[in-house]
Amino acid sequence: MNWCKSTLLNLYYAGTLYARKRAMAGHIQSGRMPIIVLFYHRVANKYPNNWTINTRTFAAQMAWLKKRFDLVPLSEAQRRIASGANRQPTVSITFDDGYADNCSYALPLLFQENIPFTYFVTTDFLFKHRPFPHDVAAGQPLEPNTPEQIQELADLGADIGAHTRTHANLGAITEPEQLRDELISGKRALEDFLGKFIRYFAFPFGCHKNLTPEAFRMAHEAGYEGVCSAYGGYNFPGDDPYHLQRIHGDPEWIRFKNWMTIDPRKLQSIIRYDSYGTSTR
């Protein structure tokens, strides 16, 4: 973020903070406190890029969240959404893709602080241990997780989720068999490897154009208990708990705090989708 945008957002945040606090108090009193699901990709200090946050900022965000929110697994987030009433500021932590760097600092920190998380992995890059094409294209062939790392995470109690087989844009797939291969083959491969049921799926890219009703229907058929998008959005009590809208764990503090304190502009502009990818507002 450039200095001009950062300055303007800081001014907007400061100018609306009192109103936000009053609004959040009202959400808590009425049982309408949203449930926030955050997503990260890579936590590391080397080779920074748009999907990397440094270790110091990540640790600061976790400490800030722990003081202000209930940090819960996705299953509890879904329960609170489905209940129709939530009076506790609530956050769930997720990761996408599967980068080896996360095992050096971020994930040990989460285990140490007893912060639950779901870790979505793309199976081709995991089992073939090759870098993601977008990293290769950027001249930074970053190392993906190894199968041994994912097995250890699962053994330690981490919730492992599926993120397709090849990190495909599901919104561009028209052939049912190809869609099935991405949505279901990755799930089955992880289940066979870990000997555990894979409960959750995260759409690669995760924007509106990457979601389709066909993909949602197939996710239901595959037995997923929930799916995650990534275009930014709050989950309110009474929403459909199958589709979890997620917010990026932004390395820019002001953008992070702006989302976490319920930006009123976001409430007005976000489109909500149900468990079959149909817009509800």
C-alpha positions as CSV (number, residue, x, y, z in Angstrom):
1,M,0.0,0.0,0.0
2,N,1.4,3.4,-0.9
3,W,1.7,6.2,1.6
4,C,-1.2,8.1,0.3
5,K,-3.7,5.2,0.5
6,S,-2.3,4.3,3.9
7,T,-2.7,7.8,5.2
8,L,-6.3,8.0,3.9
9,L,-7.2,4.6,5.4
10,N,-5.7,5.6,8.7
11,L,-7.7,8.8,8.8
12,Y,-10.9,6.9,7.8
13,Y,-10.2,4.3,10.5
14,A,-9.6,6.9,13.2
15,G,-12.7,8.9,12.1
16,T,-15.0,5.8,12.3
17,L,-13.5,4.0,15.3
18,Y,-16.0,5.4,17.8
19,A,-18.9,4.4,15.6
20,R,-17.4,1.0,15.0
21,K,-17.1,0.3,18.8
22,R,-20.7,1.3,19.3
23,A,-21.8,-0.9,16.4
24,M,-19.8,-3.8,17.7
25,A,-21.4,-3.4,21.1
26,G,-24.7,-3.5,19.4
27,H,-23.8,-6.6,17.5
28,I,-22.8,-8.3,20.7
29,Q,-25.9,-7.3,22.6
30,S,-28.2,-8.4,19.8
31,G,-26.3,-11.7,19.1
32,R,-25.4,-10.5,15.6
33,M,-21.6,-10.5,16.1
34,P,-20.0,-11.7,12.8
35,I,-17.7,-14.7,12.7
36,I,-14.5,-13.9,10.9
37,V,-12.4,-16.5,9.0
38,L,-8.9,-15.4,8.1
39,F,-6.6,-16.9,5.5
40,Y,-2.9,-16.8,5.1
41,H,-0.5,-18.4,2.6
42,R,3.1,-18.1,3.6
43,V,4.8,-16.8,6.8
44,A,8.5,-16.1,6.1
45,N,11.1,-13.3,6.1
46,K,12.9,-14.4,2.9
47,Y,11.6,-13.8,-0.6
48,P,8.6,-11.6,0.3
49,N,5.7,-11.3,-2.2
50,N,2.0,-10.5,-2.2
51,W,1.1,-13.8,-0.5
52,T,3.8,-13.7,2.2
53,I,3.7,-12.1,5.7
54,N,6.8,-11.7,7.8
55,T,7.1,-13.6,11.1
56,R,7.1,-10.5,13.2
57,T,3.8,-9.2,11.8
58,F,2.2,-12.6,11.9
59,A,3.1,-13.0,15.6
60,A,1.8,-9.5,16.4
61,Q,-1.5,-10.3,14.6
62,M,-1.9,-13.5,16.6
63,A,-1.2,-11.7,19.9
64,W,-3.7,-8.9,18.9
65,L,-6.4,-11.4,18.0
66,K,-5.9,-13.5,21.1
67,K,-6.6,-10.5,23.3
68,R,-9.8,-9.6,21.5
69,F,-11.4,-12.7,20.0
70,D,-12.3,-16.3,20.6
71,L,-10.0,-18.2,18.3
72,V,-11.9,-21.3,17.3
73,P,-11.7,-24.2,14.7
74,L,-13.9,-24.0,11.6
75,S,-16.3,-26.5,13.1
76,E,-17.1,-24.1,16.0
77,A,-17.3,-21.2,13.6
78,Q,-19.9,-23.1,11.6
79,R,-21.8,-24.0,14.8
80,R,-21.9,-20.3,15.8
81,I,-23.1,-19.3,12.4
82,A,-25.8,-22.0,12.3
83,S,-27.0,-21.1,15.8
84,G,-28.4,-17.8,14.7
85,A,-26.9,-15.9,17.6
86,N,-23.3,-15.0,18.5
87,R,-22.2,-12.6,21.2
88,Q,-18.5,-13.4,21.2
89,P,-16.0,-11.8,18.8
90,T,-14.9,-14.9,16.9
91,V,-12.1,-15.7,14.5
92,S,-10.9,-18.9,12.7
93,I,-7.4,-19.2,11.2
94,T,-6.7,-20.9,7.9
95,F,-3.8,-21.4,5.5
96,D,-3.9,-22.1,1.7
97,D,-1.6,-23.9,-0.7
98,G,1.0,-25.5,1.6
99,Y,4.4,-23.8,2.0
100,A,7.3,-25.5,3.8
101,D,8.3,-22.1,5.4
102,N,5.1,-22.2,7.5
103,C,6.6,-25.1,9.5
104,S,9.6,-23.1,10.6
105,Y,7.8,-20.4,12.6
106,A,4.0,-19.8,12.0
107,L,2.6,-23.3,12.8
108,P,4.9,-24.0,15.8
109,L,3.7,-20.6,17.2
110,L,0.0,-21.6,16.7
111,F,0.6,-24.9,18.5
112,Q,2.4,-23.2,21.3
113,E,-0.4,-20.6,21.7
114,N,-3.1,-23.3,21.4
115,I,-4.6,-21.5,18.4
116,P,-6.5,-24.0,16.2
117,F,-6.2,-23.7,12.4
118,T,-7.1,-25.5,9.2
119,Y,-4.3,-26.1,6.6
120,F,-5.4,-26.4,3.0
121,V,-3.0,-28.2,0.7
122,T,-2.8,-28.8,-3.1
123,T,-2.0,-32.4,-3.5
124,D,0.0,-32.4,-6.8
125,F,2.5,-30.0,-5.4
126,L,2.6,-31.8,-2.0
127,F,3.1,-35.4,-3.3
128,K,5.3,-34.5,-6.3
129,H,7.1,-31.8,-4.3
130,R,7.4,-29.2,-7.0
131,P,6.9,-25.5,-6.7
132,F,3.8,-23.7,-7.7
133,P,3.7,-22.3,-11.3
134,H,3.0,-18.8,-10.0
135,D,6.2,-18.9,-7.9
136,V,8.2,-20.2,-10.8
137,A,6.9,-17.4,-13.0
138,A,7.9,-14.9,-10.4
139,G,11.4,-16.3,-10.3
140,Q,11.0,-17.6,-6.8
141,P,10.4,-21.4,-6.9
142,L,9.4,-21.6,-3.2
143,E,9.4,-25.0,-1.5
144,P,6.0,-26.6,-0.9
145,N,5.3,-28.8,2.2
146,T,6.5,-32.4,2.2
147,P,4.1,-35.3,2.8
148,E,6.0,-35.9,6.1
149,Q,5.3,-32.4,7.3
150,I,1.6,-32.7,6.6
151,Q,1.5,-36.1,8.4
152,E,3.2,-34.5,11.4
153,L,0.8,-31.6,11.4
154,A,-2.1,-34.0,11.3
155,D,-0.6,-36.1,14.1
156,L,-0.3,-33.0,16.2
157,G,-4.0,-32.2,15.8
158,A,-4.0,-29.7,12.9
159,D,-7.1,-29.9,10.6
160,I,-5.9,-30.7,7.1
161,G,-8.1,-29.5,4.2
162,A,-8.2,-29.9,0.4
163,H,-7.3,-27.2,-2.0
164,T,-7.8,-29.1,-5.3
165,R,-5.2,-31.3,-7.1
166,T,-3.5,-28.7,-9.3
167,H,-4.6,-25.3,-7.8
168,A,-7.0,-24.9,-10.7
169,N,-9.4,-22.1,-11.3
170,L,-12.6,-24.0,-10.9
171,G,-14.7,-21.2,-12.4
172,A,-13.0,-21.8,-15.7
173,I,-13.7,-25.6,-15.8
174,T,-16.6,-26.7,-17.9
175,E,-16.0,-30.5,-18.1
176,P,-17.6,-32.4,-15.1
177,E,-14.9,-35.0,-15.1
178,Q,-12.1,-32.4,-14.8
179,L,-14.0,-30.7,-12.0
180,R,-14.5,-34.0,-10.2
181,D,-10.8,-34.7,-10.6
182,E,-9.8,-31.4,-8.9
183,L,-12.5,-31.4,-6.2
184,I,-12.6,-35.0,-5.3
185,S,-9.2,-36.6,-6.3
186,G,-7.3,-34.2,-4.0
187,K,-9.6,-35.1,-1.1
188,R,-9.3,-38.8,-1.7
189,A,-5.5,-38.6,-2.0
190,L,-5.2,-36.8,1.3
191,E,-7.6,-39.2,3.0
192,D,-5.7,-42.2,1.7
193,F,-2.4,-40.7,2.9
194,L,-3.4,-39.5,6.3
195,G,-6.0,-42.2,7.1
196,K,-8.4,-39.4,8.1
197,F,-11.6,-37.8,6.8
198,I,-11.0,-34.5,5.0
199,R,-13.8,-32.2,6.1
200,Y,-13.2,-28.9,4.4
201,F,-12.3,-27.5,0.9
202,A,-10.9,-24.1,-0.1
203,F,-11.4,-22.7,-3.6
204,P,-8.1,-21.7,-5.2
205,F,-8.1,-17.9,-5.9
206,G,-11.5,-17.9,-4.1
207,C,-13.1,-14.8,-5.9
208,H,-16.6,-14.7,-7.2
209,K,-15.5,-15.7,-10.7
210,N,-13.7,-18.8,-9.3
211,L,-16.9,-20.1,-7.7
212,T,-19.7,-22.0,-9.6
213,P,-22.9,-23.7,-8.5
214,E,-21.6,-26.9,-10.1
215,A,-18.5,-26.8,-7.9
216,F,-20.7,-26.3,-4.8
217,R,-22.9,-29.2,-5.7
218,M,-20.0,-31.4,-6.3
219,A,-18.4,-30.4,-3.0
220,H,-21.7,-31.5,-1.3
221,E,-21.6,-34.8,-3.2
222,A,-18.0,-35.4,-2.2
223,G,-18.9,-35.1,1.5
224,Y,-17.2,-31.9,2.4
225,E,-18.7,-30.4,5.6
226,G,-17.9,-26.8,4.4
227,V,-16.2,-24.8,1.7
228,C,-14.2,-21.6,1.9
229,S,-14.0,-18.7,-0.5
230,A,-11.4,-15.9,-0.3
231,Y,-12.9,-12.6,-1.7
232,G,-13.4,-11.0,1.7
233,G,-16.5,-11.1,3.8
234,Y,-18.1,-11.5,7.2
235,N,-20.2,-14.6,8.3
236,F,-23.2,-13.5,10.4
237,P,-25.2,-15.7,12.7
238,G,-28.1,-17.2,10.7
239,D,-26.1,-17.3,7.4
240,D,-25.6,-20.6,5.6
241,P,-22.6,-22.1,7.5
242,Y,-21.6,-24.4,4.6
243,H,-20.0,-21.5,2.7
244,L,-17.4,-19.7,4.8
245,Q,-16.4,-16.3,3.5
246,R,-12.8,-15.4,4.4
247,I,-10.7,-12.3,4.9
248,H,-7.0,-12.1,4.0
249,G,-4.6,-11.8,6.9
250,D,-3.2,-8.6,5.4
251,P,0.4,-7.8,6.3
252,E,-0.6,-4.1,6.3
253,W,-1.7,-3.4,9.9
254,I,-4.2,-0.7,9.0
255,R,-6.0,-2.9,6.4
256,F,-5.9,-5.8,8.9
257,K,-7.4,-3.7,11.7
258,N,-9.9,-2.1,9.4
259,W,-11.4,-5.5,8.4
260,M,-11.2,-6.9,11.9
261,T,-13.1,-4.0,13.5
262,I,-16.0,-4.4,11.0
263,D,-15.6,-1.7,8.4
264,P,-19.2,-0.4,7.7
265,R,-18.4,0.1,4.0
266,K,-17.6,-3.7,3.7
267,L,-21.0,-4.6,5.3
268,Q,-22.8,-2.6,2.6
269,S,-20.8,-3.9,-0.4
270,I,-20.2,-7.6,0.2
271,I,-22.3,-10.1,-1.7
272,R,-23.3,-13.2,0.3
273,Y,-23.5,-16.6,-1.3
274,D,-25.2,-19.7,0.1
275,S,-24.1,-23.3,0.1
276,Y,-24.8,-23.7,-3.6
277,G,-23.1,-20.6,-4.8
278,T,-26.3,-18.6,-5.2
279,S,-26.3,-14.9,-4.2
280,T,-28.5,-14.1,-1.2
281,R,-28.0,-10.3,-1.2
